Amino acid sequence: GTASVALEAIESTLTVTASTDAEITIDGTRVGPAPVVQNGVRVGTHEVIAVDAAGNTRRRTVRVTAQPSVLHFDFSTR
């Protein structure tokens, strides 16, 4: 029915990968080590942070749409 279509429009899936072991945080909530497949992410803009074992931090703002999104953090470059 129409209810499920509306639900799909406001939530999506965000997959976060990293070139090394990294702890992933989405909108201030720690979601675990990469790779992370986060379901039920609201459509819109989210702040994603990856921190590797050495404490290097990568911060990215990602716009999530109804289509599943993939975000990759590359720690091989400074």
Salt bridges, closest charged atoms under 4 A:
GLU23 OE2 - ARG30 NE 3.60
ASP27 OD2 - HIS46 ND1 2.49
GLU47 OE2 - ARG59 NH1 3.25
